[in-house]
Amino acid sequence: MHATEQSAFLDEIASARRRALRRAERFDIVVACTLAMFLIFGWAVRFAPVESWPRGDFFVASANRHA
């Protein structure tokens, strides 16, 4: 009886560890994709300044307050 309870407890621990590892892997992937997107977007913005974007005058004006 004790051996069965012990093996069930160890199975629960192993299952919890696998779930935690999967959760950590998913979090790492989300962080990596977000950083890659920021890197690519930052490169695109430097490559083509806001002034050359269509309606770029709107973006520049929205950052400037004409008070």
Residue pairs with C-beta under 8 A, 6 or more apart in sequence:
49 56
50 56
50 59
50 60
51 57
51 60
53 59
